[in-house]
């Protein structure tokens, strides 16, 4: 019975570790994708500013495309920063779950025969009786 429960706990923890690992990878991928898109938008903004000849966001004739792209880029970078914070917490959860899984997989210490604790025999051999 205990072996069955231990196997179920091990299986559950293995699933949890795998799920948290997938979550870490997904978050890292999303961060990389957001940063790549932000870089693409920055390139497009620079091209638009070069095409129009107006580089100041405050200028009345500044390109609406460049304004929108700049806002989108800023939002992507903010999202990437927020995800980095969440990624840190998720990595910690993953490491904790992996450590627990490692403890579950460790060989359990075998109990000795009754009357033996830590290699010391419990009984009357070591005791003196007084008369």
Biotite code that builds the C-alpha atoms (Angstrom):
import biotite.structure as struc

atoms = struc.array([
    struc.Atom([0.000, 0.000, 0.000], chain_id="A", res_id=1, res_name="UNK", atom_name="CA", element="C"),
    struc.Atom([2.772, 2.419, 0.956], chain_id="A", res_id=2, res_name="UNK", atom_name="CA", element="C"),
    struc.Atom([4.645, 1.574, -2.231], chain_id="A", res_id=3, res_name="UNK", atom_name="CA", element="C"),
    struc.Atom([1.527, 2.333, -4.275], chain_id="A", res_id=4, res_name="UNK", atom_name="CA", element="C"),
    struc.Atom([1.045, 5.672, -2.526], chain_id="A", res_id=5, res_name="UNK", atom_name="CA", element="C"),
    struc.Atom([4.726, 6.507, -2.975], chain_id="A", res_id=6, res_name="UNK", atom_name="CA", element="C"),
    struc.Atom([4.503, 5.670, -6.683], chain_id="A", res_id=7, res_name="UNK", atom_name="CA", element="C"),
    struc.Atom([1.406, 7.844, -7.060], chain_id="A", res_id=8, res_name="UNK", atom_name="CA", element="C"),
    struc.Atom([3.105, 10.741, -5.262], chain_id="A", res_id=9, res_name="UNK", atom_name="CA", element="C"),
    struc.Atom([6.183, 10.306, -7.451], chain_id="A", res_id=10, res_name="UNK", atom_name="CA", element="C"),
    struc.Atom([4.055, 10.272, -10.611], chain_id="A", res_id=11, res_name="UNK", atom_name="CA", element="C"),
    struc.Atom([2.139, 13.350, -9.511], chain_id="A", res_id=12, res_name="UNK", atom_name="CA", element="C"),
    struc.Atom([5.319, 15.236, -8.649], chain_id="A", res_id=13, res_name="UNK", atom_name="CA", element="C"),
    struc.Atom([6.924, 14.182, -11.945], chain_id="A", res_id=14, res_name="UNK", atom_name="CA", element="C"),
    struc.Atom([3.925, 15.603, -13.801], chain_id="A", res_id=15, res_name="UNK", atom_name="CA", element="C"),
    struc.Atom([4.148, 18.828, -11.768], chain_id="A", res_id=16, res_name="UNK", atom_name="CA", element="C"),
    struc.Atom([7.871, 19.192, -12.532], chain_id="A", res_id=17, res_name="UNK", atom_name="CA", element="C"),
    struc.Atom([7.284, 18.584, -16.247], chain_id="A", res_id=18, res_name="UNK", atom_name="CA", element="C"),
    struc.Atom([4.406, 21.073, -16.320], chain_id="A", res_id=19, res_name="UNK", atom_name="CA", element="C"),
    struc.Atom([6.423, 23.773, -14.559], chain_id="A", res_id=20, res_name="UNK", atom_name="CA", element="C"),
    struc.Atom([9.328, 23.089, -16.934], chain_id="A", res_id=21, res_name="UNK", atom_name="CA", element="C"),
    struc.Atom([7.037, 23.573, -19.924], chain_id="A", res_id=22, res_name="UNK", atom_name="CA", element="C"),
    struc.Atom([5.735, 26.778, -18.376], chain_id="A", res_id=23, res_name="UNK", atom_name="CA", element="C"),
    struc.Atom([9.302, 28.117, -17.936], chain_id="A", res_id=24, res_name="UNK", atom_name="CA", element="C"),
    struc.Atom([10.142, 27.319, -21.562], chain_id="A", res_id=25, res_name="UNK", atom_name="CA", element="C"),
    struc.Atom([6.900, 28.914, -22.792], chain_id="A", res_id=26, res_name="UNK", atom_name="CA", element="C"),
    struc.Atom([7.564, 32.083, -20.802], chain_id="A", res_id=27, res_name="UNK", atom_name="CA", element="C"),
    struc.Atom([11.146, 32.299, -22.080], chain_id="A", res_id=28, res_name="UNK", atom_name="CA", element="C"),
    struc.Atom([9.867, 31.871, -25.642], chain_id="A", res_id=29, res_name="UNK", atom_name="CA", element="C"),
    struc.Atom([7.254, 34.589, -25.156], chain_id="A", res_id=30, res_name="UNK", atom_name="CA", element="C"),
    struc.Atom([9.852, 36.995, -23.760], chain_id="A", res_id=31, res_name="UNK", atom_name="CA", element="C"),
    struc.Atom([12.159, 36.364, -26.701], chain_id="A", res_id=32, res_name="UNK", atom_name="CA", element="C"),
    struc.Atom([9.278, 36.817, -29.153], chain_id="A", res_id=33, res_name="UNK", atom_name="CA", element="C"),
    struc.Atom([8.153, 40.080, -27.520], chain_id="A", res_id=34, res_name="UNK", atom_name="CA", element="C"),
    struc.Atom([11.700, 41.449, -27.629], chain_id="A", res_id=35, res_name="UNK", atom_name="CA", element="C"),
    struc.Atom([12.122, 40.379, -31.262], chain_id="A", res_id=36, res_name="UNK", atom_name="CA", element="C"),
    struc.Atom([8.860, 42.092, -32.224], chain_id="A", res_id=37, res_name="UNK", atom_name="CA", element="C"),
    struc.Atom([9.861, 45.224, -30.299], chain_id="A", res_id=38, res_name="UNK", atom_name="CA", element="C"),
    struc.Atom([13.148, 45.320, -32.242], chain_id="A", res_id=39, res_name="UNK", atom_name="CA", element="C"),
    struc.Atom([11.273, 44.914, -35.522], chain_id="A", res_id=40, res_name="UNK", atom_name="CA", element="C"),
    struc.Atom([8.969, 47.778, -34.566], chain_id="A", res_id=41, res_name="UNK", atom_name="CA", element="C"),
    struc.Atom([11.941, 49.965, -33.641], chain_id="A", res_id=42, res_name="UNK", atom_name="CA", element="C"),
    struc.Atom([13.417, 49.297, -37.072], chain_id="A", res_id=43, res_name="UNK", atom_name="CA", element="C"),
    struc.Atom([10.095, 50.191, -38.710], chain_id="A", res_id=44, res_name="UNK", atom_name="CA", element="C"),
    struc.Atom([9.846, 53.366, -36.610], chain_id="A", res_id=45, res_name="UNK", atom_name="CA", element="C"),
    struc.Atom([13.340, 54.413, -37.644], chain_id="A", res_id=46, res_name="UNK", atom_name="CA", element="C"),
    struc.Atom([12.502, 53.769, -41.320], chain_id="A", res_id=47, res_name="UNK", atom_name="CA", element="C"),
    struc.Atom([9.285, 55.787, -41.018], chain_id="A", res_id=48, res_name="UNK", atom_name="CA", element="C"),
    struc.Atom([11.082, 58.672, -39.313], chain_id="A", res_id=49, res_name="UNK", atom_name="CA", element="C"),
    struc.Atom([13.770, 58.590, -41.999], chain_id="A", res_id=50, res_name="UNK", atom_name="CA", element="C"),
    struc.Atom([11.110, 58.559, -44.736], chain_id="A", res_id=51, res_name="UNK", atom_name="CA", element="C"),
    struc.Atom([9.175, 61.503, -43.280], chain_id="A", res_id=52, res_name="UNK", atom_name="CA", element="C"),
    struc.Atom([12.211, 63.381, -42.012], chain_id="A", res_id=53, res_name="UNK", atom_name="CA", element="C"),
    struc.Atom([10.510, 64.055, -38.649], chain_id="A", res_id=54, res_name="UNK", atom_name="CA", element="C"),
    struc.Atom([12.051, 62.333, -35.634], chain_id="A", res_id=55, res_name="UNK", atom_name="CA", element="C"),
    struc.Atom([10.373, 64.214, -32.795], chain_id="A", res_id=56, res_name="UNK", atom_name="CA", element="C"),
    struc.Atom([7.246, 62.565, -31.341], chain_id="A", res_id=57, res_name="UNK", atom_name="CA", element="C"),
    struc.Atom([6.030, 66.013, -30.254], chain_id="A", res_id=58, res_name="UNK", atom_name="CA", element="C"),
    struc.Atom([6.049, 67.452, -33.781], chain_id="A", res_id=59, res_name="UNK", atom_name="CA", element="C"),
    struc.Atom([2.530, 68.017, -35.126], chain_id="A", res_id=60, res_name="UNK", atom_name="CA", element="C"),
    struc.Atom([3.343, 66.287, -38.431], chain_id="A", res_id=61, res_name="UNK", atom_name="CA", element="C"),
    struc.Atom([4.905, 63.184, -36.794], chain_id="A", res_id=62, res_name="UNK", atom_name="CA", element="C"),
    struc.Atom([3.742, 60.009, -38.492], chain_id="A", res_id=63, res_name="UNK", atom_name="CA", element="C"),
    struc.Atom([0.687, 58.372, -36.940], chain_id="A", res_id=64, res_name="UNK", atom_name="CA", element="C"),
    struc.Atom([2.120, 54.994, -37.942], chain_id="A", res_id=65, res_name="UNK", atom_name="CA", element="C"),
    struc.Atom([5.305, 55.769, -36.020], chain_id="A", res_id=66, res_name="UNK", atom_name="CA", element="C"),
    struc.Atom([3.258, 56.902, -32.991], chain_id="A", res_id=67, res_name="UNK", atom_name="CA", element="C"),
    struc.Atom([1.217, 53.709, -33.018], chain_id="A", res_id=68, res_name="UNK", atom_name="CA", element="C"),
    struc.Atom([4.292, 51.530, -33.568], chain_id="A", res_id=69, res_name="UNK", atom_name="CA", element="C"),
    struc.Atom([6.117, 53.292, -30.729], chain_id="A", res_id=70, res_name="UNK", atom_name="CA", element="C"),
    struc.Atom([3.167, 52.689, -28.385], chain_id="A", res_id=71, res_name="UNK", atom_name="CA", element="C"),
    struc.Atom([3.004, 49.021, -29.444], chain_id="A", res_id=72, res_name="UNK", atom_name="CA", element="C"),
    struc.Atom([6.747, 48.630, -28.918], chain_id="A", res_id=73, res_name="UNK", atom_name="CA", element="C"),
    struc.Atom([6.538, 50.175, -25.451], chain_id="A", res_id=74, res_name="UNK", atom_name="CA", element="C"),
    struc.Atom([3.682, 47.832, -24.544], chain_id="A", res_id=75, res_name="UNK", atom_name="CA", element="C"),
    struc.Atom([5.629, 44.807, -25.778], chain_id="A", res_id=76, res_name="UNK", atom_name="CA", element="C"),
    struc.Atom([8.685, 45.794, -23.745], chain_id="A", res_id=77, res_name="UNK", atom_name="CA", element="C"),
    struc.Atom([6.522, 46.329, -20.641], chain_id="A", res_id=78, res_name="UNK", atom_name="CA", element="C"),
    struc.Atom([4.933, 42.930, -21.135], chain_id="A", res_id=79, res_name="UNK", atom_name="CA", element="C"),
    struc.Atom([8.363, 41.343, -21.532], chain_id="A", res_id=80, res_name="UNK", atom_name="CA", element="C"),
    struc.Atom([9.517, 42.946, -18.266], chain_id="A", res_id=81, res_name="UNK", atom_name="CA", element="C"),
    struc.Atom([6.399, 41.724, -16.461], chain_id="A", res_id=82, res_name="UNK", atom_name="CA", element="C"),
    struc.Atom([6.973, 38.236, -17.851], chain_id="A", res_id=83, res_name="UNK", atom_name="CA", element="C"),
    struc.Atom([10.590, 38.284, -16.657], chain_id="A", res_id=84, res_name="UNK", atom_name="CA", element="C"),
    struc.Atom([9.353, 38.913, -13.118], chain_id="A", res_id=85, res_name="UNK", atom_name="CA", element="C"),
    struc.Atom([6.819, 36.089, -13.412], chain_id="A", res_id=86, res_name="UNK", atom_name="CA", element="C"),
    struc.Atom([9.495, 33.871, -14.963], chain_id="A", res_id=87, res_name="UNK", atom_name="CA", element="C"),
    struc.Atom([11.699, 34.329, -11.907], chain_id="A", res_id=88, res_name="UNK", atom_name="CA", element="C"),
    struc.Atom([8.882, 33.097, -9.647], chain_id="A", res_id=89, res_name="UNK", atom_name="CA", element="C"),
    struc.Atom([8.049, 30.217, -11.993], chain_id="A", res_id=90, res_name="UNK", atom_name="CA", element="C"),
    struc.Atom([11.687, 29.113, -12.101], chain_id="A", res_id=91, res_name="UNK", atom_name="CA", element="C"),
    struc.Atom([11.741, 29.050, -8.302], chain_id="A", res_id=92, res_name="UNK", atom_name="CA", element="C"),
    struc.Atom([8.576, 26.913, -8.281], chain_id="A", res_id=93, res_name="UNK", atom_name="CA", element="C"),
    struc.Atom([10.149, 24.594, -10.848], chain_id="A", res_id=94, res_name="UNK", atom_name="CA", element="C"),
    struc.Atom([13.356, 24.248, -8.823], chain_id="A", res_id=95, res_name="UNK", atom_name="CA", element="C"),
    struc.Atom([11.380, 23.538, -5.635], chain_id="A", res_id=96, res_name="UNK", atom_name="CA", element="C"),
    struc.Atom([9.223, 20.933, -7.369], chain_id="A", res_id=97, res_name="UNK", atom_name="CA", element="C"),
    struc.Atom([12.306, 19.309, -8.916], chain_id="A", res_id=98, res_name="UNK", atom_name="CA", element="C"),
    struc.Atom([13.972, 19.153, -5.508], chain_id="A", res_id=99, res_name="UNK", atom_name="CA", element="C"),
    struc.Atom([10.870, 17.539, -3.977], chain_id="A", res_id=100, res_name="UNK", atom_name="CA", element="C"),
    struc.Atom([10.755, 15.070, -6.853], chain_id="A", res_id=101, res_name="UNK", atom_name="CA", element="C"),
    struc.Atom([14.412, 14.244, -6.232], chain_id="A", res_id=102, res_name="UNK", atom_name="CA", element="C"),
    struc.Atom([13.656, 13.568, -2.569], chain_id="A", res_id=103, res_name="UNK", atom_name="CA", element="C"),
    struc.Atom([10.756, 11.310, -3.545], chain_id="A", res_id=104, res_name="UNK", atom_name="CA", element="C"),
    struc.Atom([13.009, 9.364, -5.879], chain_id="A", res_id=105, res_name="UNK", atom_name="CA", element="C"),
    struc.Atom([15.685, 8.892, -3.232], chain_id="A", res_id=106, res_name="UNK", atom_name="CA", element="C"),
    struc.Atom([15.867, 5.388, -1.870], chain_id="A", res_id=107, res_name="UNK", atom_name="CA", element="C"),
    struc.Atom([13.972, 5.195, 1.397], chain_id="A", res_id=108, res_name="UNK", atom_name="CA", element="C"),
    struc.Atom([16.091, 4.164, 4.342], chain_id="A", res_id=109, res_name="UNK", atom_name="CA", element="C"),
    struc.Atom([15.423, 0.577, 5.206], chain_id="A", res_id=110, res_name="UNK", atom_name="CA", element="C"),
    struc.Atom([14.252, -0.029, 8.721], chain_id="A", res_id=111, res_name="UNK", atom_name="CA", element="C"),
    struc.Atom([16.255, -2.589, 10.615], chain_id="A", res_id=112, res_name="UNK", atom_name="CA", element="C"),
    struc.Atom([14.813, -5.476, 12.567], chain_id="A", res_id=113, res_name="UNK", atom_name="CA", element="C"),
    struc.Atom([12.704, -4.677, 15.620], chain_id="A", res_id=114, res_name="UNK", atom_name="CA", element="C"),
    struc.Atom([14.770, -3.601, 18.574], chain_id="A", res_id=115, res_name="UNK", atom_name="CA", element="C"),
    struc.Atom([17.485, -2.002, 16.418], chain_id="A", res_id=116, res_name="UNK", atom_name="CA", element="C"),
    struc.Atom([17.667, 1.759, 16.067], chain_id="A", res_id=117, res_name="UNK", atom_name="CA", element="C"),
    struc.Atom([20.599, 3.398, 14.307], chain_id="A", res_id=118, res_name="UNK", atom_name="CA", element="C"),
    struc.Atom([22.661, 0.280, 14.684], chain_id="A", res_id=119, res_name="UNK", atom_name="CA", element="C"),
    struc.Atom([22.185, 0.101, 18.446], chain_id="A", res_id=120, res_name="UNK", atom_name="CA", element="C"),
    struc.Atom([20.468, -2.896, 19.887], chain_id="A", res_id=121, res_name="UNK", atom_name="CA", element="C"),
    struc.Atom([17.748, -1.982, 22.326], chain_id="A", res_id=122, res_name="UNK", atom_name="CA", element="C"),
    struc.Atom([17.341, -4.546, 25.000], chain_id="A", res_id=123, res_name="UNK", atom_name="CA", element="C"),
    struc.Atom([18.646, -5.664, 28.359], chain_id="A", res_id=124, res_name="UNK", atom_name="CA", element="C"),
    struc.Atom([22.231, -6.393, 27.310], chain_id="A", res_id=125, res_name="UNK", atom_name="CA", element="C"),
    struc.Atom([23.560, -2.946, 28.190], chain_id="A", res_id=126, res_name="UNK", atom_name="CA", element="C"),
    struc.Atom([21.724, -2.519, 31.452], chain_id="A", res_id=127, res_name="UNK", atom_name="CA", element="C"),
    struc.Atom([22.871, -3.442, 34.924], chain_id="A", res_id=128, res_name="UNK", atom_name="CA", element="C"),
    struc.Atom([20.476, -4.500, 37.480], chain_id="A", res_id=129, res_name="UNK", atom_name="CA", element="C"),
    struc.Atom([21.042, -3.652, 41.095], chain_id="A", res_id=130, res_name="UNK", atom_name="CA", element="C"),
    struc.Atom([20.088, -5.972, 43.900], chain_id="A", res_id=131, res_name="UNK", atom_name="CA", element="C"),
])
